[in-house]
Amino acid sequence: MVHLKSVEALQNLVNDFLKKEIKADTDQALLLDAMQYSVNAGGKRLRPALTLRMIDAFNQGQQDLGMYLKAVCAVELLHTYSLIHDDLPAMDNDDLRRGLPTNHKKYGDAVAILAGDGLLTLAFQWLVDNDLDNQIARSLTMQLAKSAGPAGMVAGQVIDVSNEGKHLSYTEVQNLHAKKTGALIEYAMQAAGIMVNANQEVIKVMTSFGGHYGLAFQIYDDLMDQIGTTARMGKLIHKDDLEAKNTYPGLFGVEGTKQKLSEVLSLARKDLTKLAKITPIKVTDFDDLLAYFKI
């Protein structure tokens, strides 16, 4: 029985699984090296951690989390693919990711693109090649495709790159980030609901929590680009200003962004309060995950 209480334990479980299973499914040496380079470079693993924590809280620690790992970790493969492609010269042109040279800086553009392609397709393989019920696997696959594709993350990326240098309104920036960043974090909560066979009312509240958590994540990331350090962030800071990106500090200033972050986290906690009334979870089950947003 695996019952996890700390975010660190969740991260370690995900990291150990990723190191083992990617190798088992990849037989081309250079491709494997490039894929593992970015996946194993670190990362907070917040998406799979949120899913695992919700499953564990919902089942009150009475379900072995091991059976869910392959499907849960699929989102981390997909997330890493998106980072590799985001960092390419044609996109954000970043040299540093998670404190290391970006994938294309180490392997070249062509191999980096293919490493991202490999992770993207492997993510969907993992959603169906596991021990879960076929209907659950089907629902997860459909939901991740929607969240990551042209109605979700990819749409957000296009909105982002096509509006550099333009000033978007708050509503437009919210829409950009809800798709680009929030969609996969919402998916992490939807996946938990699907895997525990929750009803639609419960999944709706889980999704709302994921949306608010995702918005908080983006606001915090924008804020740290202004007041953080390269060492803390694992990537160059102040790039948003240099590239004329649409950010929350650009709209509200640093202090206004801190206030906006506080408001969104309050909404996330309200979602958890609603969820605690209709499921076995406790609001305090997510205190450590909400503590990520420390200024």
Salt bridges, closest charged atoms under 4 A:
GLU21 OE2 - LYS20 NZ 3.67
ASP56 OD2 - HIS3 ND1 2.60
GLU76 OE2 - ARG45 NH1 3.02
GLU76 OE2 - ARG98 NH2 3.92
ASP87 OD1 - ARG97 NH2 2.75
ASP92 OD1 - LYS245 NZ 3.00
ASP94 OD1 - LYS239 NZ 2.87
ASP95 OD1 - LYS105 NZ 3.61
ASP117 OD1 - HIS85 NE2 3.84
ASP129 OD2 - LYS70 NZ 3.12
ASP160 OD2 - LYS180 NZ 2.59
ASP160 OD2 - LYS245 NZ 3.05
GLU164 OE2 - LYS245 NZ 3.14
ASP221 OD2 - LYS235 NZ 3.36
GLU243 OE2 - LYS239 NZ 2.27
GLU255 OE2 - LYS258 NZ 3.35
GLU263 OE1 - LYS260 NZ 3.49
ASP271 OD2 - HIS212 ND1 2.61
ASP288 OD1 - ARG53 NH1 2.80
